[in-house]
């Protein structure tokens, strides 16, 4: 049994060694070499992270395991964005970079991440069953995470409306994130269906299993934090050599590097037939980004020498508005706990459209399209709005009763 576990773990650890040695030595490799070595380490750490998160569901609730996974997976994004916000306290030019990196990573996560994971899941489900599958159906427990995201998404509109992220809002979002972790930790641990290394870990004695899972989480976190920044720098340096604009590099290529761990983990879940866990991981990541990350930005800015509010210019306000309306559409489409294929293609298509239609007018047009589609989805799923907004504050028994009533309503309307 241990042999089945040691082989994949040894391989993943071996793949991280060159990057860790390079990082500790302080050497600066050629951009392409750094891209290869640090990227390889991030991918290997993502596999370890996925195995640890799956095995952890034996001892803790699946929601908390997914939340821990999501926090670790987005650590690179936090490291990069908080560095920009901290530096902006003494150098105002970095305010634009902080906003660009945050909004870029958010739109990348939902527009590309959610869409690709759902489309992969539906394609594999069709291949296995031989029948067309039109939507990814989530369990009722995911309504809690969706409720947190819905509330955070509504609050996020205060940022483009006021043109700033004040410290008071930052502390409120940080408190909301702590409440989110407490809420998901209270769910009962289930009996997950595990395969591969995760199944082997789950069969270990309780004390050894828990120690190993904690160790794997810690190892993955160290590797991701150590390698994500040089991976992002190597990616940006490679893009610079290719003549790509620096602002676009900060907004898109750097987030692509820092979001790589959670994308890889989500795709691994999808390929294994765990589409709900895949999209659940990305929903949790969105909750993290709209609460912990956004809430930390004004704090990092203040500690770095800035004022009590992180002020945004007109371009950054547009970016936040576009990100908020995109998130609203994603939440509205998921209110019935069904992620239909049309929603995945729509989110992916609109995400791609922003590259084909640059400029202020185009961004506001896209905001209008997102808002109109979100309104239509809200009207269609209107019976699920209040249960979703109330889910984070309900007791477990109330949630189960509400979920049963909602399911009856859906069944009746079919």
N, C-alpha and C positions, 0 to 999 in steps of 0.2 A: 504493500500500500504506500509506504513512504517513498519507494522508488518512483511511483507514478507522480508524486508531488515534487520530488527533488529535481527531476529532469527539467520540467518547464521552469521552475523557479531558478535553477542554476543558469539556464539559458538566458532568462530575463536579466538576472544580476550581471551576467557576463557582458551583455549588450550595453549595460550602463557604465561599466568600468572605464572604457576609454574617455567618455565624456566627463566623468567625475575626476579622473586623473588630469585631464586637460583643464578643467575648471579650477582645481586646487593648485595647479602649477602656475596659473596666471598667464599662460601662453596665449597668444592671439593667432589662431589658425586662419588660413584663407577662408573667405566667406562660404564657399561651396563645401569645404571640408567641415567647417563648423556646423553648417546646415545639416550635413549628413550625420555626423557623430552625435550632436545634441538632439537632433530629431529622432534618431534611433533610440536614444536613452528615454526620451519622453514617451515614445510608443511602448517600449518595454515596461516602463513604470505604469502606464495606463492598463496594461494587461494585469499586472500585479494588483492594481487598485480595483479592477473589476472583480477579480477572484476574492479579494478581501471583503468587498461590499456584499457579494453574494453569500459568502460563508457567514458573515456577521448577522444575516437575517435569521439564523438559527437561534441566536441569543437575544437579539433586540428586534424591535419592530422594523418592518421593511421600510417604513417611511423615514425612520431615524437613520437607518443604514444608508438609504439613498441620499438623505440630507448631508451626512458626513462625507459620502463619496463626492457629492456636488461641491461641497466646500473645498475639499482637497483638490478637486479637478480644476477649480477656478482660481486657485492660489496664484498661478502665474499671471492671470489677468489682474488680480489685486496688486501684485508686486509692481507691475508695469504702470498701472493707472495711478496708484497711490504715490509712486515716485514722481510722476508728472504733476500731480496735485501739490505735493510737498514742495517741489521745485518752483511751482507757480507762485508760492508765497513770497519768493524773493525775485522771481523773474516772470513778469506777467505774460510773456510770450508762451509760456508753458500751459496757461489756462486753456488755450485752444487745443493743445495736444491731449490734455486730460479729458476734455469733453469729447473730442474726436475718438479717442481710444475707447471710452466708455460706451458711446452711442454706436460705434462701429461693432464692438463685440456683442452688444445686445441685439442689434439687427442681424448680425451674422448667426447668432445662436438660434433665433426664432425663424428667420427667413430661410436659412440654409439648413441648420441643424434639425429643427422640428420636421421640416418638409422631407428631407432625405431619409431620416429615420422612419417616418411613417410610410413613405413610398417603398423602402426596402422591406419593411415588415409586411405590407400588403402583397408585394410581389412574391415573397417567400411563402406566405400563407396560401396564395393562389397555386403556387407550384406544389405545395404539399397536399392540398385538398383537391386540386383539379377544378375548383370553382372560383368564380370571380368574388373577391372580397372588397366591398366598397368603403369600409371604415374600420379603423382601429378602435375597439371598444375598451374603455378603462373601467376598473372596479370602482365601486362607490367611495372607497377610502381616498381616492385621488381628489375628491371634491374639496377636501380640506386644503391641500396644496394649491388647488385652483382658486379657492376662496382667498387665500393669502395673496396670490398673484393678482387677483382681480382688484383687491383693495389697494395694494401697492401701485397698481397701474393707474387707478383713478387719482391717487395722491400725486403720482408723477406729473400729472398735468399742471400742478402748481408751479413746476420749474419753468416751463416755457411761458406760462402766464405772467410770472413775476420777473423772469429773466435772471434768476439767481437761485443758489442752493444755500440757504442760511443754516447756521449751526443748529438752531432749534429744530428745523426739519430733519437735519442729519441725526440728531440724538433720538428723535421720534422714530425714524426708520431703523436705527440700531436696536432700539427697544422692541420694535415690532419683529425684528429678526430673532431676538432672544425668545420672544413669545412663540414664534414659529417653531424653534427648536424644542421648546418645552412641550408644545402641543403634539408634535409628531413623536416625541419620545414616550408619550403616554399610551400609544397604540400597542396592542398586544403583539408579541412575536408569533408569526405563523409557521407553517411547515413548507418552506420553499422547495421548489423542484430544482435540484442542482445537478450539474454535470461537470465532468472534467476535474481540474484541480480544486475548484470550489467544493465539489462533492467529497473529494478526498479530505480536505480540511475539515469539513463538517463532521466526518466520521471519527475524528480524533477525540480523545478524552477532553472533557469540558475545560479543565485548567490549561492544558496544552493548546487546545483550539483557540481559546480566548487570547492567550499570550501571543500565539502566532498571528492571529488576525490583527491585533494591535501593532505588532512588529511590522507586518506587511503594510498597514496604513502609514506607519511612521516612515518606513523605507520609501514608499511611493511619494510621500509628501516631500521628503528630503531631496529626492532625485528631481521631482518636478520643479521645486523652488530653485534648486541649484542650476538646472539646465534650461529652464524656460526663458530666462532673460538673455543668455548668450544665443539661444536658438532664435529668439525674436531679432536680436541684433544681426545675426548672420543672415536671416531672411531679409531684413531691411537693407543690409549692405549688398546682398545679391540683387535686390530690386533697384537699388541706387545705381549699380553698375549697368543695369538694363535701361536706365533713364526714366524710372517711374517717379512721379511727383512725391515729395517728402510727406506732405499732409496726407495723401492717399496711403502712403506706406504706414503712417501712424494709425490711420483709421481702419485699414483693412488688413494689411499684411501682418502687422504686429499682433492684432487680435486673432488672426488665423493661427498664428503660432501659439499664442497663449491659450486659445480655446481648444487646441488639438487634443489634450488629454480627455476632456469630457466628450468631444465628438467621437473619439476612438472607443471610449467605454460604451457610449450609447449605441454605436454601430455594432459592437460586440454583442450587446444584449439583443439587438434586433436580429442579427444573424442567427443567434441561438433560439429564436422564436419567442423571446421575451420582449415583445414590442411595448407592453405596458410599462415594464421597468425602464426601457430605453427612453420613452417619452417622459416618464416620471422623473428620471434623472435630469432631463433638460428643463422640465418645469421647475424642479427644485433649484436648478442653476439660475433660472430667470428670477425666482424669488430672492435668491442670494444677491443677484446683481441689482435688483430694484430696491433692496433694503440695506444689506450690509455694505455693498460697494458704493452705491450712491450716498448712503449715510456717512460713509467714511471720508468721502472727498472733501467736504468743507472742513472736517476736523484736521485732515492732513494739510490742507491749505492754510489753516489757522496756525498749526504747529510750525509750519514752514515760514511763518512771518507774515501771513496774509491777514485780512480783516475777518470779521465774524460772518461773512457771507461770500461765497464764491460767485462772482458776477460773470455773466455770459454776454457775449456780443451777439449781433443779429444772426450770424451764421450758426453759432452754437445753439441759439434758441430754435432755429429751423431744424437742426439735427435732433434736438430733444423732442420737438413736436412730432417729427416723423417717426422717431423711435416709440413714442408713447402711443400714437395711433396704430402703428403696426402691432404693438403688444395688445392693444384693445381688441383688434380683429382676432388675434390668436386666442384670447380668452373667450370672446364671444362665440367663436366657432366650436370651442370645447365645452361649452356650458352643459350640454347633454351628455358629457363624458363619452362622446364619440368623435373621433378625429377622421372626418370623411376625406376621401381621396381628392375631391374638388378643392377642399381647403388647403391641402398640402401643395397642390399645383398652383393655386392662387397665390399663396404666400411665397412660393419659390419664384413665380413669374414676376410678382411685384418687387421682390428683392433684386432680381436681375434687371428690372426696368430702371432702377435708380442709377445704374452704370451707363445705360444707353441714353438717359435723359438727365444730364447734369444741369446744375444751375438753380437759382432761387425759385423761379416760377415752376420748374418741374418738381421741386421738392414739395411746394405747397399743393400742387396738383395731386401728387402721390398721397399727401396727407388727406386730401379730400376723398380720394378713392378708398383709402384705408378706412376712413371714418364712415363713408356711405355703406361699404360692405359690412363693417362692424355693426352699424345700426340695423341693417337687414338681418344679420345673424342674431342680434339681440331680440328683435321682434319675433323671429322664428323660434328662439329658445327662451322666450320670456318667462315661462313657468319655472325655469331653473335659475333665474337671476337671484331671487331672494334666498333660496336654499344655499346657493353658492356663497353669497356674501355672509350668510349666517354660520356657515360650516366651521370656520375657525373658532367660533365662540360657543358652539354646542357641546354638550356632554356626549359621550360615546353612545349611550342609549338613544338620545335624541337624534343623533346622526343616522343610526341604523333605521330608526323609524322613518325619518325624512327620506332616506335612500329608498326604502321600500315603497313609500307613497309615490316618489318620483318614478320608480320603475313601473308601478301600476299605471301611472298616467301615460308613460311612453308606450306600454303594451296596449292600453286602450286605444291610443291614437294610431296604432299601426293598423 
